[in-house]
């Protein structure tokens, strides 16, 4: 007796299987982005530090009209210089660190730069690192604020 409605045909394909993708062999670090963001954050911190010193270390107008209202100005001056120095050092750290990453990549051979442009960029990054270190040392050695300003 034959079965009705069933005709022999091609066999069904096997069900699909899950094939995991292989793990990446190396992790690529976005060095160029790190350098760009390091410099951007560094310049932003230097700007904010300078802005704080200018805003809070300037003699307010009320000190001229009523000198008795300036009793807290020396402490305000000292605190603004202190905060500005900290922000400047952090900004110089970020700028110098970003240039240091660039130098490290150049000397380790992880870049394909050649020519006069590469030498100019190398010199500029060395100069930025050296200037960052010198400015941090200058900030360290001028502990009592600006040498031209005497706080009573």
TORLUMTI-418653 format. One record per residue: x, y, z of N, C-alpha, C in turn; residue in three letters; residue number from 1. Coordinates in nm, 4 decimals. Example, Ala and Ser with C-alpha at 12.3 -4.5 7.8 and 13.67 -1.06 7.14 Angstrom:
residues 2
{{1.3190; -0.5690; 0.7800}; {1.2300; -0.4500; 0.7800}; {1.3200; -0.3300; 0.7800}; ALA; 1}
{{1.2850; -0.2250; 0.7080}; {1.3670; -0.1060; 0.7140}; {1.2900; 0.0030; 0.7870}; SER; 2}
This chain:
residues 152
{{0.0844; -0.1151; 0.0000}; {0.0000; 0.0000; 0.0000}; {0.0900; 0.1228; 0.0000}; UNK; 1}
{{0.0651; 0.2169; -0.0903}; {0.1468; 0.3377; -0.1060}; {0.0892; 0.4498; -0.0215}; UNK; 2}
{{0.1795; 0.5322; 0.0294}; {0.1346; 0.6469; 0.1084}; {0.0976; 0.7590; 0.0140}; UNK; 3}
{{-0.0095; 0.8263; 0.0437}; {-0.0553; 0.9328; -0.0438}; {0.0064; 1.0660; -0.0018}; UNK; 4}
{{0.0410; 1.1541; -0.0980}; {0.0925; 1.2884; -0.0729}; {0.2406; 1.2958; -0.0438}; UNK; 5}
{{0.3126; 1.1880; -0.0304}; {0.4552; 1.1882; -0.0011}; {0.5288; 1.1374; -0.1235}; UNK; 6}
{{0.6148; 1.2220; -0.1753}; {0.6951; 1.1788; -0.2894}; {0.8402; 1.1804; -0.2475}; UNK; 7}
{{0.9138; 1.0840; -0.2845}; {1.0546; 1.0844; -0.2473}; {1.1287; 1.1947; -0.3230}; UNK; 8}
{{1.2173; 1.2645; -0.2575}; {1.2931; 1.3741; -0.3193}; {1.4322; 1.3829; -0.2577}; UNK; 9}
{{1.4917; 1.5015; -0.2742}; {1.6263; 1.5237; -0.2207}; {1.6199; 1.5291; -0.0689}; UNK; 10}
{{1.7255; 1.4833; -0.0039}; {1.7255; 1.4891; 0.1426}; {1.7369; 1.6336; 0.1912}; UNK; 11}
{{1.6819; 1.6595; 0.3063}; {1.6857; 1.7936; 0.3654}; {1.8284; 1.8283; 0.4090}; UNK; 12}
{{1.8673; 1.9579; 0.3978}; {2.0022; 1.9954; 0.4418}; {2.0103; 1.9896; 0.5950}; UNK; 13}
{{2.1294; 1.9760; 0.6479}; {2.1419; 1.9710; 0.7941}; {2.1072; 2.1071; 0.8528}; UNK; 14}
{{2.0612; 2.1110; 0.9761}; {2.0270; 2.2400; 1.0391}; {2.1532; 2.3267; 1.0530}; UNK; 15}
{{2.1364; 2.4606; 1.0478}; {2.2541; 2.5483; 1.0608}; {2.3135; 2.5396; 1.2006}; UNK; 16}
{{2.4441; 2.5539; 1.2055}; {2.5143; 2.5474; 1.3331}; {2.5787; 2.6816; 1.3619}; UNK; 17}
{{2.6017; 2.7071; 1.4892}; {2.6654; 2.8315; 1.5297}; {2.8168; 2.8126; 1.5269}; UNK; 18}
{{2.8820; 2.8959; 1.4478}; {3.0281; 2.8927; 1.4399}; {3.0810; 3.0230; 1.4982}; UNK; 19}
{{3.1411; 3.0176; 1.6161}; {3.1902; 3.1424; 1.6756}; {3.3061; 3.2006; 1.5938}; UNK; 20}
{{3.3118; 3.3339; 1.5915}; {3.4218; 3.3984; 1.5212}; {3.5473; 3.3892; 1.6067}; UNK; 21}
{{3.6615; 3.3781; 1.5465}; {3.7839; 3.3680; 1.6264}; {3.8147; 3.4995; 1.6973}; UNK; 22}
{{3.8753; 3.4894; 1.8114}; {3.9108; 3.6075; 1.8895}; {4.0199; 3.6872; 1.8167}; UNK; 23}
{{4.0161; 3.8195; 1.8265}; {4.1204; 3.8964; 1.7592}; {4.2569; 3.8660; 1.8201}; UNK; 24}
{{4.3576; 3.8615; 1.7350}; {4.4913; 3.8266; 1.7836}; {4.5599; 3.9449; 1.8496}; UNK; 25}
{{4.5344; 4.0678; 1.8022}; {4.5952; 4.1856; 1.8637}; {4.4885; 4.2920; 1.8860}; UNK; 26}
{{4.5092; 4.3694; 1.9880}; {4.4198; 4.4816; 2.0165}; {4.4889; 4.6076; 1.9662}; UNK; 27}
{{4.4226; 4.6795; 1.8808}; {4.4817; 4.8019; 1.8299}; {4.4447; 4.9180; 1.9219}; UNK; 28}
{{4.5449; 4.9904; 1.9628}; {4.5251; 5.1055; 2.0510}; {4.5239; 5.2301; 1.9637}; UNK; 29}
{{4.4249; 5.3146; 1.9785}; {4.4168; 5.4350; 1.8939}; {4.5148; 5.5427; 1.9404}; UNK; 30}
{{4.6437; 5.5252; 1.9096}; {4.7468; 5.6171; 1.9577}; {4.7243; 5.7592; 1.9091}; UNK; 31}
{{4.6873; 5.7747; 1.7825}; {4.6678; 5.9104; 1.7301}; {4.5558; 5.9822; 1.8040}; UNK; 32}
{{4.4493; 5.9108; 1.8356}; {4.3395; 5.9721; 1.9115}; {4.3835; 6.0064; 2.0533}; UNK; 33}
{{4.4611; 5.9179; 2.1153}; {4.5107; 5.9455; 2.2501}; {4.6001; 6.0693; 2.2514}; UNK; 34}
{{4.6847; 6.0822; 2.1490}; {4.7717; 6.2002; 2.1422}; {4.6895; 6.3271; 2.1233}; UNK; 35}
{{4.5925; 6.3226; 2.0351}; {4.5111; 6.4412; 2.0087}; {4.4305; 6.4806; 2.1320}; UNK; 36}
{{4.3679; 6.3845; 2.1983}; {4.2881; 6.4149; 2.3166}; {4.3767; 6.4564; 2.4337}; UNK; 37}
{{4.4963; 6.3987; 2.4448}; {4.5884; 6.4402; 2.5507}; {4.6273; 6.5862; 2.5373}; UNK; 38}
{{4.6585; 6.6269; 2.4161}; {4.6936; 6.7675; 2.3948}; {4.5728; 6.8586; 2.4152}; UNK; 39}
{{4.4562; 6.8160; 2.3681}; {4.3364; 6.8992; 2.3833}; {4.3013; 6.9174; 2.5310}; UNK; 40}
{{4.3061; 6.8102; 2.6081}; {4.2766; 6.8194; 2.7515}; {4.3824; 6.9047; 2.8215}; UNK; 41}
{{4.5088; 6.8886; 2.7817}; {4.6158; 6.9675; 2.8412}; {4.5975; 7.1165; 2.8183}; UNK; 42}
{{4.5677; 7.1557; 2.6942}; {4.5472; 7.2978; 2.6670}; {4.4221; 7.3506; 2.7369}; UNK; 43}
{{4.3191; 7.2684; 2.7485}; {4.1991; 7.3106; 2.8201}; {4.2288; 7.3340; 2.9685}; UNK; 44}
{{4.3068; 7.2457; 3.0297}; {4.3421; 7.2627; 3.1708}; {4.4279; 7.3875; 3.1923}; UNK; 45}
{{4.5206; 7.4136; 3.1004}; {4.6024; 7.5346; 3.1116}; {4.5148; 7.6585; 3.0981}; UNK; 46}
{{4.4203; 7.6552; 3.0049}; {4.3302; 7.7691; 2.9871}; {4.2472; 7.7931; 3.1127}; UNK; 47}
{{4.1902; 7.6873; 3.1686}; {4.1064; 7.7022; 3.2885}; {4.1911; 7.7498; 3.4064}; UNK; 48}
{{4.3141; 7.6977; 3.4207}; {4.4019; 7.7425; 3.5282}; {4.4357; 7.8895; 3.5170}; UNK; 49}
{{4.4632; 7.9347; 3.3945}; {4.4916; 8.0771; 3.3732}; {4.3683; 8.1615; 3.4017}; UNK; 50}
{{4.2533; 8.1132; 3.3589}; {4.1288; 8.1862; 3.3818}; {4.0995; 8.2007; 3.5311}; UNK; 51}
{{4.1246; 8.0967; 3.6085}; {4.1029; 8.1022; 3.7532}; {4.1954; 8.2046; 3.8172}; UNK; 52}
{{4.3225; 8.2047; 3.7765}; {4.4168; 8.3007; 3.8343}; {4.3763; 8.4432; 3.7985}; UNK; 53}
{{4.3396; 8.4658; 3.6729}; {4.3006; 8.6010; 3.6321}; {4.1732; 8.6451; 3.7040}; UNK; 54}
{{4.0773; 8.5553; 3.7154}; {3.9487; 8.5929; 3.7744}; {3.9575; 8.6171; 3.9246}; UNK; 55}
{{4.0308; 8.5336; 3.9951}; {4.0277; 8.5413; 4.1410}; {4.1506; 8.6068; 4.2031}; UNK; 56}
{{4.2581; 8.6277; 4.1268}; {4.3758; 8.6935; 4.1824}; {4.3793; 8.8408; 4.1457}; UNK; 57}
{{4.2801; 8.8875; 4.0730}; {4.2733; 9.0296; 4.0394}; {4.2046; 9.1038; 4.1530}; UNK; 58}
{{4.2519; 9.2239; 4.1763}; {4.1932; 9.3044; 4.2846}; {4.0529; 9.3469; 4.2425}; UNK; 59}
{{3.9528; 9.3136; 4.3228}; {3.8164; 9.3520; 4.2857}; {3.7957; 9.5033; 4.2976}; UNK; 60}
{{3.6982; 9.5523; 4.2260}; {3.6700; 9.6954; 4.2275}; {3.6245; 9.7460; 4.3622}; UNK; 61}
{{3.5630; 9.6620; 4.4432}; {3.5164; 9.7062; 4.5742}; {3.6317; 9.7386; 4.6683}; UNK; 62}
{{3.7511; 9.6841; 4.6417}; {3.8668; 9.7151; 4.7263}; {3.9117; 9.8593; 4.7080}; UNK; 63}
{{3.8856; 9.9161; 4.5921}; {3.9268; 10.0542; 4.5670}; {3.8315; 10.1512; 4.6358}; UNK; 64}
{{3.7031; 10.1236; 4.6283}; {3.6047; 10.2158; 4.6869}; {3.5966; 10.2013; 4.8382}; UNK; 65}
{{3.5938; 10.0787; 4.8883}; {3.5894; 10.0556; 5.0334}; {3.6988; 9.9547; 5.0691}; UNK; 66}
{{3.8145; 10.0028; 5.1116}; {3.9264; 9.9122; 5.1407}; {3.8972; 9.8105; 5.2501}; UNK; 67}
{{3.8013; 9.8355; 5.3356}; {3.7722; 9.7393; 5.4424}; {3.7088; 9.6108; 5.3881}; UNK; 68}
{{3.6594; 9.6135; 5.2650}; {3.5971; 9.4928; 5.2083}; {3.7000; 9.3965; 5.1508}; UNK; 69}
{{3.8277; 9.4301; 5.1602}; {3.9332; 9.3458; 5.1019}; {4.0025; 9.2586; 5.2057}; UNK; 70}
{{3.9396; 9.2313; 5.3158}; {4.0067; 9.1554; 5.4213}; {4.0362; 9.0114; 5.3793}; UNK; 71}
{{3.9546; 8.9536; 5.2928}; {3.9776; 8.8144; 5.2513}; {4.0528; 8.8035; 5.1190}; UNK; 72}
{{4.0939; 8.9167; 5.0619}; {4.1596; 8.9108; 4.9323}; {4.2929; 8.8370; 4.9343}; UNK; 73}
{{4.3798; 8.8541; 5.0366}; {4.5067; 8.7791; 5.0339}; {4.4877; 8.6276; 5.0300}; UNK; 74}
{{4.3909; 8.5765; 5.1051}; {4.3680; 8.4314; 5.1007}; {4.3065; 8.3903; 4.9669}; UNK; 75}
{{4.2199; 8.4726; 4.9123}; {4.1620; 8.4443; 4.7803}; {4.2721; 8.4439; 4.6743}; UNK; 76}
{{4.3647; 8.5389; 4.6826}; {4.4770; 8.5459; 4.5899}; {4.5621; 8.4198; 4.5976}; UNK; 77}
{{4.5974; 8.3803; 4.7195}; {4.6821; 8.2620; 4.7381}; {4.6122; 8.1351; 4.6897}; UNK; 78}
{{4.4826; 8.1222; 4.7186}; {4.4101; 8.0036; 4.6738}; {4.3985; 7.9973; 4.5226}; UNK; 79}
{{4.3779; 8.1102; 4.4571}; {4.3664; 8.1080; 4.3117}; {4.5000; 8.0746; 4.2462}; UNK; 80}
{{4.6109; 8.1254; 4.3021}; {4.7424; 8.0901; 4.2486}; {4.7669; 7.9410; 4.2667}; UNK; 81}
{{4.7302; 7.8885; 4.3824}; {4.7480; 7.7455; 4.4106}; {4.6673; 7.6602; 4.3127}; UNK; 82}
{{4.5394; 7.6946; 4.2928}; {4.4546; 7.6177; 4.2010}; {4.5042; 7.6312; 4.0576}; UNK; 83}
{{4.5470; 7.7504; 4.0185}; {4.5985; 7.7695; 3.8843}; {4.7242; 7.6882; 3.8582}; UNK; 84}
{{4.8128; 7.6818; 3.9582}; {4.9351; 7.6028; 3.9427}; {4.9043; 7.4548; 3.9263}; UNK; 85}
{{4.8109; 7.4054; 4.0036}; {4.7749; 7.2640; 3.9918}; {4.7187; 7.2348; 3.8528}; UNK; 86}
{{4.6305; 7.3208; 3.8046}; {4.5744; 7.2989; 3.6714}; {4.6804; 7.3134; 3.5626}; UNK; 87}
{{4.7732; 7.4050; 3.5790}; {4.8816; 7.4199; 3.4824}; {4.9689; 7.2951; 3.4791}; UNK; 88}
{{5.0036; 7.2422; 3.5951}; {5.0881; 7.1221; 3.5983}; {5.0151; 7.0037; 3.5353}; UNK; 89}
{{4.8870; 6.9890; 3.5643}; {4.8107; 6.8804; 3.5019}; {4.8032; 6.8988; 3.3501}; UNK; 90}
{{4.7810; 7.0208; 3.3047}; {4.7766; 7.0472; 3.1619}; {4.9094; 7.0192; 3.0948}; UNK; 91}
{{5.0195; 7.0627; 3.1576}; {5.1516; 7.0343; 3.1016}; {5.1811; 6.8851; 3.1012}; UNK; 92}
{{5.1320; 6.8141; 3.2022}; {5.1489; 6.6686; 3.2048}; {5.0796; 6.6036; 3.0854}; UNK; 93}
{{4.9568; 6.6446; 3.0561}; {4.8845; 6.5868; 2.9433}; {4.9521; 6.6209; 2.8108}; UNK; 94}
{{4.9969; 6.7455; 2.7950}; {5.0615; 6.7849; 2.6701}; {5.1942; 6.7110; 2.6531}; UNK; 95}
{{5.2746; 6.7078; 2.7577}; {5.4018; 6.6363; 2.7509}; {5.3828; 6.4868; 2.7326}; UNK; 96}
{{5.2816; 6.4314; 2.7982}; {5.2540; 6.2883; 2.7825}; {5.2115; 6.2528; 2.6413}; UNK; 97}
{{5.1294; 6.3377; 2.5801}; {5.0867; 6.3121; 2.4423}; {5.2056; 6.3176; 2.3472}; UNK; 98}
{{5.2943; 6.4132; 2.3677}; {5.4138; 6.4200; 2.2832}; {5.5079; 6.3040; 2.3130}; UNK; 99}
{{5.5132; 6.2617; 2.4373}; {5.5950; 6.1463; 2.4735}; {5.5457; 6.0181; 2.4082}; UNK; 100}
{{5.4151; 6.0023; 2.3973}; {5.3600; 5.8860; 2.3263}; {5.4046; 5.8895; 2.1812}; UNK; 101}
{{5.4008; 6.0063; 2.1223}; {5.4430; 6.0208; 1.9827}; {5.5910; 5.9842; 1.9674}; UNK; 102}
{{5.6744; 6.0313; 2.0607}; {5.8164; 5.9987; 2.0539}; {5.8412; 5.8497; 2.0744}; UNK; 103}
{{5.7697; 5.7911; 2.1679}; {5.7873; 5.6480; 2.1936}; {5.7511; 5.5659; 2.0713}; UNK; 104}
{{5.6452; 5.6032; 2.0036}; {5.6055; 5.5304; 1.8830}; {5.7097; 5.5493; 1.7730}; UNK; 105}
{{5.7676; 5.6687; 1.7653}; {5.8670; 5.6964; 1.6610}; {5.9932; 5.6148; 1.6852}; UNK; 106}
{{6.0416; 5.6101; 1.8092}; {6.1669; 5.5403; 1.8374}; {6.1507; 5.3895; 1.8458}; UNK; 107}
{{6.0306; 5.3403; 1.8671}; {6.0114; 5.1958; 1.8720}; {5.9860; 5.1366; 1.7342}; UNK; 108}
{{5.9752; 5.2210; 1.6334}; {5.9565; 5.1713; 1.4972}; {5.8135; 5.1350; 1.4649}; UNK; 109}
{{5.7170; 5.1809; 1.5437}; {5.5766; 5.1480; 1.5200}; {5.5082; 5.2461; 1.4260}; UNK; 110}
{{5.5845; 5.3210; 1.3515}; {5.5256; 5.4160; 1.2587}; {5.6001; 5.4082; 1.1267}; UNK; 111}
{{5.5359; 5.4495; 1.0229}; {5.5979; 5.4418; 0.8908}; {5.6274; 5.5815; 0.8366}; UNK; 112}
{{5.6741; 5.6706; 0.9229}; {5.7045; 5.8072; 0.8818}; {5.8498; 5.8171; 0.8381}; UNK; 113}
{{5.8717; 5.8836; 0.7291}; {6.0056; 5.9113; 0.6806}; {6.0056; 6.0481; 0.6157}; UNK; 114}
{{6.1226; 6.1046; 0.6010}; {6.1339; 6.2303; 0.5289}; {6.1526; 6.3495; 0.6200}; UNK; 115}
{{6.1568; 6.4673; 0.5573}; {6.1813; 6.5912; 0.6302}; {6.0656; 6.6259; 0.7229}; UNK; 116}
{{5.9424; 6.5952; 0.6823}; {5.8272; 6.6230; 0.7677}; {5.8316; 6.5436; 0.8969}; UNK; 117}
{{5.8763; 6.4196; 0.8880}; {5.8857; 6.3352; 1.0069}; {5.9931; 6.3881; 1.1013}; UNK; 118}
{{6.1041; 6.4361; 1.0467}; {6.2104; 6.4914; 1.1309}; {6.1622; 6.6191; 1.1993}; UNK; 119}
{{6.0885; 6.7025; 1.1277}; {6.0349; 6.8251; 1.1866}; {5.9360; 6.7931; 1.2983}; UNK; 120}
{{5.8496; 6.6944; 1.2770}; {5.7552; 6.6553; 1.3819}; {5.8284; 6.5960; 1.5026}; UNK; 121}
{{5.9348; 6.5206; 1.4760}; {6.0139; 6.4635; 1.5841}; {6.0774; 6.5746; 1.6678}; UNK; 122}
{{6.1358; 6.6732; 1.6031}; {6.1961; 6.7850; 1.6757}; {6.0906; 6.8633; 1.7542}; UNK; 123}
{{5.9748; 6.8835; 1.6955}; {5.8682; 6.9564; 1.7644}; {5.8219; 6.8806; 1.8886}; UNK; 124}
{{5.8085; 6.7494; 1.8795}; {5.7645; 6.6713; 1.9951}; {5.8707; 6.6686; 2.1039}; UNK; 125}
{{5.9980; 6.6620; 2.0660}; {6.1050; 6.6678; 2.1663}; {6.1011; 6.8033; 2.2362}; UNK; 126}
{{6.0824; 6.9103; 2.1590}; {6.0747; 7.0447; 2.2164}; {5.9556; 7.0578; 2.3114}; UNK; 127}
{{5.8415; 7.0015; 2.2752}; {5.7231; 7.0094; 2.3610}; {5.7458; 6.9350; 2.4930}; UNK; 128}
{{5.8076; 6.8173; 2.4859}; {5.8345; 6.7422; 2.6087}; {5.9316; 6.8195; 2.6978}; UNK; 129}
{{6.0383; 6.8735; 2.6390}; {6.1371; 6.9474; 2.7182}; {6.0751; 7.0734; 2.7781}; UNK; 130}
{{5.9969; 7.1471; 2.6995}; {5.9320; 7.2675; 2.7519}; {5.8319; 7.2347; 2.8621}; UNK; 131}
{{5.7593; 7.1245; 2.8476}; {5.6652; 7.0845; 2.9529}; {5.7383; 7.0577; 3.0835}; UNK; 132}
{{5.8513; 6.9883; 3.0753}; {5.9281; 6.9580; 3.1956}; {5.9846; 7.0865; 3.2570}; UNK; 133}
{{6.0378; 7.1751; 3.1720}; {6.0934; 7.3003; 3.2242}; {5.9861; 7.3889; 3.2876}; UNK; 134}
{{5.8690; 7.3966; 3.2250}; {5.7618; 7.4780; 3.2830}; {5.7107; 7.4191; 3.4139}; UNK; 135}
{{5.7043; 7.2856; 3.4227}; {5.6643; 7.2243; 3.5492}; {5.7671; 7.2538; 3.6577}; UNK; 136}
{{5.8959; 7.2508; 3.6225}; {5.9997; 7.2837; 3.7202}; {5.9896; 7.4300; 3.7617}; UNK; 137}
{{5.9616; 7.5179; 3.6673}; {5.9457; 7.6597; 3.7002}; {5.8278; 7.6809; 3.7943}; UNK; 138}
{{5.7183; 7.6127; 3.7688}; {5.6019; 7.6231; 3.8574}; {5.6357; 7.5668; 3.9959}; UNK; 139}
{{5.7132; 7.4603; 3.9993}; {5.7517; 7.4008; 4.1268}; {5.8386; 7.4959; 4.2089}; UNK; 140}
{{5.9293; 7.5669; 4.1429}; {6.0231; 7.6527; 4.2155}; {5.9658; 7.7894; 4.2501}; UNK; 141}
{{5.8542; 7.8281; 4.1908}; {5.7885; 7.9532; 4.2295}; {5.6700; 7.9193; 4.3184}; UNK; 142}
{{5.6994; 7.8772; 4.4377}; {5.5965; 7.8255; 4.5281}; {5.5066; 7.9362; 4.5819}; UNK; 143}
{{5.5589; 8.0535; 4.6058}; {5.4825; 8.1579; 4.6731}; {5.4117; 8.2514; 4.5788}; UNK; 144}
{{5.3602; 8.2029; 4.4714}; {5.2888; 8.2904; 4.3789}; {5.3837; 8.3593; 4.2849}; UNK; 145}
{{5.3443; 8.4700; 4.2339}; {5.4250; 8.5452; 4.1396}; {5.5355; 8.6187; 4.2146}; UNK; 146}
{{5.6589; 8.6175; 4.1654}; {5.7669; 8.6870; 4.2354}; {5.7464; 8.8384; 4.2382}; UNK; 147}
{{5.6688; 8.8942; 4.1455}; {5.6498; 9.0390; 4.1392}; {5.5440; 9.0881; 4.2357}; UNK; 148}
{{5.4676; 8.9988; 4.2959}; {5.3578; 9.0384; 4.3827}; {5.3916; 8.9979; 4.5258}; UNK; 149}
{{5.3872; 9.0938; 4.6147}; {5.4124; 9.0667; 4.7563}; {5.2785; 9.0675; 4.8298}; UNK; 150}
{{5.2473; 8.9575; 4.8951}; {5.1226; 8.9486; 4.9706}; {5.1512; 8.9922; 5.1138}; UNK; 151}
{{5.0784; 9.0880; 5.1674}; {5.1039; 9.1349; 5.3054}; {5.0682; 9.0307; 5.4090}; UNK; 152}
